[in-house]
């Protein structure tokens, strides 16, 4: 396809003059925010200066975060930073259990392998990415051309600017943007509360509301060994959040599927999600059994277990949405209406009419390969640091010898600094937990692929999954960073290595690569061609009402702080408070508070809003997103959604779905009266006592 013609066809997706009338729906690109519609609907003027400051203060750090001081102070969730907190902990100093606070920079501890990215510039490079793609090219051939072009664009940008450069795919290939990120590769822990209050209610309360979680952490970005200068930071609100006010959330929501066709949703419902759900359930059970063996096992597995439980509950919600006849009926009706409009117009029918059948055929043709693809490629490293390290060592040693544009995308030059920072980070590895997790993986592989599967037979030999896992882990030296570096630099050394985990990774790698290539050629390439056609046809019908699905890149959402009515008819006020927290305490996990919270009860203003909900349209990956008012002040931080919000992955609804936040008032109150963290408060601009006295009806 001629690049200029393709780019011209896509520009219609850039317009923001129309807005879908569905409440506060929208996970908007920062350069395509519907400011006019927000003004029309809420009477609020959203300036470009406001959006630019929000973008430059927002940080990609595992999930989301923000700068809240000019000295690199970074605000995010405890569960976003939990891997760092876990890695810095030891049997003698359990910062997950006991919390952490460095009253000055000399006590701040570096998080192994953690990086923070800030989005500096956005450029539409659609024409450059599709340049040279023939009009009649097969999907797989077109995909190869785009991959080569993408690698060249990223490499040129990185070489020219020194920034991290990523080509972001939007509308499944309908549009491509080049994002330039400023990178901080030295991130240190400043403050973390005890996990018992950060995750109060545990898995029982996860994705529910009312909530009572102090899910916050402060980090700091450093440059050249000193706190980074971050003039574009968000100021802390002294007033805090109020019921009914307009708020904004900027963060990095993960994958959504609102533009997916019915065929895609049916594949997720019937094939992929049930399999993922079952794998998570198996892994959780194994980690729970491991944790029950000793207090030390419980400590080392805490973050891993929490992460898997969170994913399991999320997929439970996703499946509930896809199995909801009303949701699927709405999606079918929407698609039938669109296809009807396409088929009634000869020009549209010729250009777009075959897109839905092509997408359906692509997924149908991959059904039998999905299980081995997911087990061997997508999820092989889930829950296991050693598996992740071994795969990266094996693949990095091979990929770095190839031309940049033909490498797997995660090993291109533009991605190597981040990958190597993670791969060569000094972090503790529990051999006993690794053995348990890998044994569970091999058992699940046997159940999913069958005992006669050739890859499984090569991996197990005559051993049981437990025996094989123990042997692979026991014969590995990858806990040694020097050994990782030696092997990653030499593909011949990798092939000859007798390291147990390297041998396991090699046994999986050949078939995993083949399945990945088949998926990229037969599914991803078809989607890139045809989902963009669906997107263009949607524009012809709806106008510029469609934002692209989330891609873990920066988005801006807005909404109102507002309670809701449950399906049973009871009203849930917008906020909980400290009094409700103390009422929820039972003294039995996960409803236990740290002793210093119990001691501070009499000093706390118990009517202070604690957690609150809003209609902001968010999704997984938004964890840690700053919640700001129209003045750009931090009034809270997003950490979750309620169960009713999970189907929003596919179809946004506002009636009962809510984003869940920690209020700025509660953070200030606790830092002052529980943790006595005056230096931190001073850095936030809250050196004087008082303020933040907003009261409101609460859910206790």
N, C-alpha and C positions, 0 to 999 in steps of 0.2 A: 504493500500500500504506500502511495506517495505520502511522505511525512507531513507535508503542509496540509494536505487534504485530511489526513487523520487528525491532526491537531485542531483544524477548523471544526471538524465534526464533534470534537470533545469540548470545545470552549463553551458550549451551551450548559455544561455541567458546572461551570464556574459562577454563573449568575446567582445572585442571592436576592433578587427582587421579590420572589414569592416565598411563602413559608407554610409548611404543612400545619393545618389547624388542629393539632392534637396535643393540647396542653403545652407543656414546656419541653416537648420532644426535641432532641438534637444533640449529637456529639460532633460539634462543628470544628472544622479545620480553623486554626488561628488566623489564617489569611482569608477565610471565607465566612466570617461570623456575621449573622443576620442582625446587625445593629439596628437597622430600620424597623424590623419587625418587633424587636424588644422594646423600642421606643413606642411603637404603635400599641403594643399589648400591655406594657407595664409603665409607660410614661417615663422611662429611664433613658438617659442619653449615655450610650457606651462609646467613648471616644477611642480613636486609634492609639492615643497615648496610653490609655488604660489597658488596651489589649496588648500593646508592645511590652509594657512593664510586666504584665501577667506572664507573657511568654518568656521574657528574659529572667524572671524570678523563678519560673517553674523548672524542676529538675527531674531528669530520668535517673532514678537510683534504685535498681531492681524493679520497682514499680514507679511510684510518683513521690514527689517531695517539693520543697520550695525553700528559697533563701529568705531568712527573716531577720537578718542583720547585715550591715555592710562588711562584716568580718568573716564571711563564709559560713555563718551558722545556718544549718540545714535542718528543716523540720519535716518529719515523716512519721509513719506508724511504727510501733514496736514490732508488729508482725512483719513489716517490710524489712526492718533492720535485724530481725531475730537471728539470721544466719551469722551476721557479724558478732552479735552478742554471744551466741553459742560458741563460735570459734575462739573468742577471747576468753571464754570461761575455762575453768579447770575444776578438778575435784576439790581443790583448796579455795578457789574463788569462783563461785557459781553466780555470775552476773544475771543469768536468767532468773534464778530464784530470788536473789538478794537485791537486784537492781545495781545501777552504776551511776555515779556522778563525779565529774571532774570539775572542781570549783575554779580551776585555772587551766590554761592551755598545756602546761607541762604535764598534767595528768591525763590528757586525752589520749586514747589508745587507737592505733591504726587498724582499720578493718581489713583483713586479708583479702586482696583481690577486688575490693569494692571500688567502683568508679561512679562518677556523677557527670551527666551530660546536660548541657543547656543549648536549646535550639536558637541558633544565631540568625540563620537566613534560610529562606525557602525560595526555590526557583522551579518553575514549570519546565521540565525537560522532556515532555511527551514526544515532541517531534524528533528529538535526538535519539530517544530510546527506540522508536519504531523506524528510524531511517534505514532504508535498505530492505525492509520487509516487503516482499513481492505481494501484489494484490491477491494472487492465487496460491500463495505458499501454504503448504501443509502446516498444521498447528505446531508440530514438533520442530519444523524448520524455522518457522517464525520465532518460536521460543528461543532457539539457539542464537539467532541474530540479536534479539533483544538482550539476551544474557551477555553477549560480547559487548554490545553498546553500553550496557549498564556498568560492566566492569571498567570500561575505558573512562566513562564519565566520572565514576567514583575515584578512580586512580588519579585522573587529571586534577580533580578538585582537591584531593588530599595533598598531592604534590605541590599544588599552587598555593594553598592556604595554610597547610599544616593542621587543619581541623579534621575532625571525624566527618566523613561524607557518606551519606547513604541515599540511594535512590529508593523512594517509597512508592509502592504500588497502590493505587487507589482505584476503586470501582473494578477490582479484579483485572486490572490491565487497561481500563478505559482512560487512565490518566497516570502520569508519573511525575513526582516532584523530587527534586534534589534537596535534601536537608543537610545543612552544615551545623555541626555541634561543637561547642567548646567543651573540652574534656578535663575533668579533674580526676587524676588517678591516685590521689592521696586523700582518703576520707577517714575521719577519726570519730570515735564514739565520745560524746559529751555527756549525755544523760539518757538513762533508760530506767523506767520504773520496774518494779517486781512483776514477773509474768503473771502472778496470781491476780493482780489488779488490772494489768494491761489486757489480759484475756479473761476477765472475770466472767464466769458462766461457762467457759470452755466450749466444747463442741455442742453442748446442750443448747446454749443460747445463740450459737453462731447462726447468722442469717435470720435472726428474729428481732422483734422489737416488742416491748421496751428493752433497752440495753443499758448496761452499767459498766462500760469498759474505759479504762484510762490508756487507750491504745496510741501512745505517742512515744517518740524518741527524738532526741536532738543529736545531730552529727555536725561535723565541721569539715568543709573542703579546704585543703591546703595547696599552696603553690610554692615550689622551691623551699619546702620546709617551714613555711610561714602561713598563718591563716590567709586564705584567699581574699582579695578585695572584690566585694560583690555589691557595687553601688545600686544595682537594680534588684532591690529586695522588697519584701512586703512588710509593711508596718503592722504591728500588733494592735488590735482594737481594744481600747480601754473600756468601751461600753459593752462589747460582746454581741452575741446574736439576739435577735428579737423575733417573736412570732409574727409571721406574715410578711417579713421583709424579703426583698429580692436578693438572692446570693448567686455567686458564680463559682464554678469549680474548674480548675485547669489540671489536667493530668494525662495519663497514658493508658486509656482503656484498652483491654485486650480484644481478641477477636469477637466481633458480633456477626450475625447472619441475617440482618434485616432485609438485605437485597437478594438473599438466596432464593432460588426457585423452589417450587414444591418438591421436585425430584431430589434436590440437595437435602431439604429438610427431612424427607422420608428416608434417605440414606443415613443421616445422622440418627434418626429415631430408631430405625430397624437394624442397623449394622454397627456403626462406629461407637455411638455413645453407650449402648449397653455393654459393649466389650470393654471400653475404658472404665466404666462404672464397676464392672466385675474385677478388673485388675486393681483398682484403687481399694476396693473392699478387701481383697486378698492381702495387699501390702499393709493395710492398716491393722488387720488381725495379726500379722506377723510382727509388726512393730509393737503392738500392745503386749503380745506374749513376751517379746524380748524385754520390754520395759518392766514387766512384772517380775523379772528374775532378780533384780537388785536395784538399789537406789542409784548406783552409778550408771547402770543401763538406762534407767529412767531419765537421768540427766542428759546423757549423750544423745538419746533418741527424741528428746522433747520437741525440737524444732522440726525434725523430719516428720514425726507423727502428726504434729499440728498442721503442717503443710498438706499432707495427704488427706487428712480429715476435711480440711477446707475445700480441697478439690472435689472430694467425694460428695460433699453436701451441695456444692455448686452444680455438679453433673446431675444430682438428684433433682434439683430445680429445673435444669435445662430439659431433662427428660419429661418432667411433669408438664412442662409447657408444650413439648412436641406431642405428648400423648393426650393433650387437651383437645377434644373434638372442636370446641369453639375456636381456639386459636388456629388450628389447621384449616378449619372451614373459612375463616377470615383470609388466610393466606391463599387458599385456592380461589376464592372469589376475587381477590385482588389480582391474581395472575390471570384468571379467565377474562376479566375485564380488559386487562392490558393486551392479552393475545388477541382478543376480539377486535380491539381497535387497530392492531397491527394488520390483521388479516383483511380488514375492510378497506385498507389503503394499499393499492397495488405497489406503490413505491416502497412503503414500509415493509410490506410482506416480502418483497424481493430482498431487501437489505437485512431485515431482522427475523424473518419468519421462522427460520430453521434453528434459531439459537436454543430454544427450550429442548427440542429433541436431541440436539448435539450434547447438551449438558447432561440430560438423562442417560444417554447412551454411554457417555464417559464414565459416569458413576456405576452404571450397570455392568460395564465391562471390567470394572476394578473390584467388584464385590468379592470374588474368590481370592484375590491377592491382598485384601485389606488386612486380614489378621496377621499374616507373616510380615507385611510391610510395617504395621504399627508395632509389633513386638520386636522386630529386629532392627528397625531404623528409628521410628519416632519415639518409642518409649523404652528403649533398651537401657537407658541410663537413669531412669526414674528412681529416686531415692538412694542412689549409690554414687558417692564421690569417686570411688575407684573406677567404676565403669565409665564415668564421664571423662576422667583423666586418661584412662587407657585408650578410649576411642579417639580423643583429641590428639594424643601422642601418635597413634597409628596414622590417623588421617593427615595431621600436620606434616609428618615426615614425608608422606607421599605427595601431598598437594603442593607443597612449597617448591617442588621440582618441576611443576607444570607452568605453562604460560598463565599469567594472572587471570585472563578472561575465560579460561577453560576450567578453572578450579571450582569446587563446591563453594557456594557464595560465602559461607562462614569462614573460609580460609583465604579469601582474597586479601590483597595488601591492605585495603581500607579497613578490614575487620581484624587484622592480626594484632594490633596493640592491645585491644580489649581481650581477645582470646588468650594471648600470652600472659596478660596480667592475671587472669583467672587461673590459667593452667599452672603457672609457676608461683602461685601464692602460697604462703606458709600458713597452713590451717591444719588442725588436728584431724586425724582419721581414726575411727574406731574399727579395728579389724573384726571385732565380734559382731558389731552392727552390720558391717559390710557383708559378712558371711551370711547373716540372717536374711538380709535384703536380697542378695544374689541367689540364695537358695530358693526364696519365694518366687523370684523371677523365673528361674529354671523350672520350677514346679508348674507355674502358670503357663509357661511356654509348652510344656508337655501336654497340659490339658487343652491348650488352645490350638496346637498344631498337630497333636497326635504323637504317640510314642515312636512311630515309624518315620517321622520327619527326619530327613538326612542331616540338617543342621543340628537339630537336637541330639541326634545320635553321635555326631562328631564332637559335640560339646560334652556330653555325658560319658561316652564310652560305656563301660560296665558299672559306672558309679551311680549312686543316687544323687538327686539334686543337692542334698545337704553335703554329701561327701565331695561332690565336684566343686561346690562353692568354697568349701573349706580348703580344698587343695589349690584352687586358683588364687584365693586371697593369701593363703599361707606362703605361696611361692612368689609373691610379688614384692618388688622393691620400690614401687611407685610412690610410697610415702616420702621418699627421698627426692627433693626437688632437683638436685644435681643429676640424678638418674633420669628424671623426666626430660631435662634439657639435653642430656647426652643422646637419648633415643630420638627425641623430636627433631634433632638436627641430622639424622642419618637413617634413611629408609632401609638401607641394607642391614644396619644394626637392629632395627625393629624386626625385620623378617627372620633374623637369626636368633633373636632374643629367646631366652628360656623363662622370662618373667611370666608368672602365671596369668596375670590380668592382661598382659599384652597378647598372650596366646589366645585367651578367650576372645578378646576384641578382634583378633585376626580371623578366628573361626566364624564370627558373625559378619565380618565386614563385607566379604565378597557378595554374598546374597543380599545383604542390606543395601549395598550400593546399587545392585541390579534392580531391586524393587523400587528404590528411590527414583532411579532413572525412568522406569516405566511409569511411575506416578507422575513425574514431572512432564513426560512426553504425552501420556495418554489422558491425564486428568488436568493438571495445572495449565498446560498449554491450551487445551480446549476451553478451559474456563477463561483464560486471558482473552481469547478471541471472542467468546460468545457472551460472557457476562457483561462485557463492555457494550455489546449490542443490546442486551436487555436494559442496561442503564440508559443508553441513548433513546430507546423506545419509551422508557418511563418519562424521560424529559419531555418527549413529544406529547405525552398525555398529561403529565402533572405540572409541567413547568419546572422551575429550579427548586423544587421542594425536597429533593433527595440529596442528603449529605452522604459521603462514602461510609461504608462500614468501618468500624474501628480496626486499627492495625498496630496497636501498641505504640502509636506515635501521638504527639501532643494534640489534645482536643480541648475545647472550651464548651462547657455546658452551663445552663442557668436554670433557676427555678425559685420557688417560694418555700420558705420555712413554714411547714404546715402539717398538722396532724391528719388523721384519716379515720374513717369508719371501717371497722372490721366486717367480714362477711356475716358475722353474727349480729351486727347492728350496734355494737358498742363503740364509743368514740375513744381514740387513742390521742391524747394531747401531744403537742409537738416535741416536748422535752421531758426527760427524766431529771432527777435531782439527787443530791447527796443523801438526803433522807431516805429516798427509795433504795439507794445502794445499800445502806446499812440495814434496811429491812430485809433485803434479799440475802444477806449473809446467814449461812447455816452452820458454819464451822466445819463443813465437810466439802472436800473438793468436788466441783470447781467453784464453790461458793464460799471461798475463804479470802479474807483480807489480810495484808501484811500487818504485823503488830504496830508499826508506826502509824498506820491509818487508824487503827483502833484507838491508839493513844491520842490522836489529833482530833477525834470526833467532836469533842466539846469546843474546840477552837474554830471548827469549820462552820461556815454559813450553810446550813443544811438545805436552804431553799435555792441555792445556786444551781442553775441549769447544768446538767452533766452531759448526757448524750441528747442529740436532737435529730429530727428527720426533715428532709426537704424533698421537693418534687424534681430536683436536678437529675437529668438523664445521665446515669453513669453505669459503669460495668467493671468487672474484674480487671485489675491493672490501675484503676483509679485510686486504689488504696494509697494513702499518704497525700492525696491531692489537697492543696490548700482550699479552704472555703472562705471567700472574701465578700465583703459588702460592696456597694456601689462606689465607695471611696477607695476601694482597693485594699482595705484593712482586713487582716486575718480575724475571722469570727469563729473559726473552727477548722477541723481537719476531717476529711472523709475516711472512714475505715471499713464500711460494710454496706450492705443493702438488706432489706428484709426478704423473706421467702417469696413474697408476692412480686418482687422485682426481678427474680431470676429469669422468668420467661421473656423479659425485655431483651434478652440476647437476640430474639427473633422478631418480637413485636412489642413496641413500646405502649404501655398503658399507664395512666396517671392516677386512676381512681384509688388504688391501694398500694401500689408499689412506691417505695421510698428509699432514698439514699440515707445512710446513717452516719452521723458525724460526732466528734467530741467537741464540746463547746470551748471557746477561748476563755470564758468565765471560769470553768472548772479547772482548766489548766493553770491559770493564774492563781486561783485559790489553793490548789494542791501544791504548786511549787513554793508558794509562800508559807503555808501553814503545816504541810506534811513534810516536805523535803527541805525547807529553809534554804532554798537555792537562790539567795539574793543576787549573787553575781550573774546568774542566768537571767533573772528577772530584769536586772539593770540593762543587760545587753538587748533585751526585748523592748527597752524603753519604758519599763514599769518599775522604776526605782522607788516610787512613792507608794505607800499603802493606800488602801481604799479603792474606790471605783468598782466597775463591773458588778453592779448591784441589781441588774435587770432581773425581775421576778416574773414568773408566768405560771399558768396552770401546768402541772406536770403529771407524767405517767409514772406511778411508783410501783 
